Amino acid sequence: MNGDEQLLRGRVYGRDHDDPDPGPLPHRSYAVLMGGPLDGLLLDITGLRSEEVDDGAALSTELGRFPGGRSLYDPHPGGFRAPGPGIVCRFYWSGDTP
């Protein structure tokens, strides 16, 4: 794991890396991003309906195959899902798009 990968682990997607506490908050629900350029980040899914979680996410990033594009993450059908708060599921990288 290189320095950039270590910097991302356990941080919440979309929070500034300079934030004094870029980690998860105890009253929120998160999906762990697995694989791809955002591997190890947490995605805040608090308040999303089950159907919205099932749709996955297209996340803006400069780290993917297409700088300024999006990395696509999806849950596995029938995959692990726990009641929140905390880490409630995993989203797996399925590719990048411009």
C-alpha positions, 0 to 999 in steps of 0.5 A, spaced: 500 500 500 502 506 497 502 513 501 496 515 497 492 509 499 494 509 506 491 516 506 484 514 503 483 508 508 478 509 513 476 516 511 469 518 508 468 520 501 467 527 500 470 530 506 476 534 505 483 531 507 484 537 511 478 536 516 480 535 523 476 528 523 475 526 516 473 519 519 466 516 520 461 519 525 458 514 530 450 516 528 451 515 520 451 509 516 456 507 511 458 503 505 465 501 504 468 502 497 472 495 495 477 496 490 478 501 484 481 508 485 477 509 492 478 503 495 478 503 503 474 510 503 467 510 506 461 512 503 455 516 507 449 512 505 445 515 511 438 516 509 438 512 503 432 507 501 434 500 500 432 501 493 437 507 492 443 503 496 441 497 491 443 502 485 450 503 487 454 510 486 457 513 480 463 517 484 466 523 482 474 522 482 481 525 479 484 518 481 480 514 476 482 512 469 478 518 466 481 524 471 474 528 472 470 522 471 467 517 475 468 511 479 462 506 479 461 502 485 455 497 486 453 492 492 453 485 490 446 482 489 444 479 496 450 481 499 452 483 506 447 488 509 447 490 517 442 495 520 445 502 521 449 506 524 456 504 522 458 500 516 452 497 513 454 494 507 460 494 501 460 497 494 465 494 489 468 497 484 465 496 477 469 500 473 470 508 471 467 512 466 468 519 463 
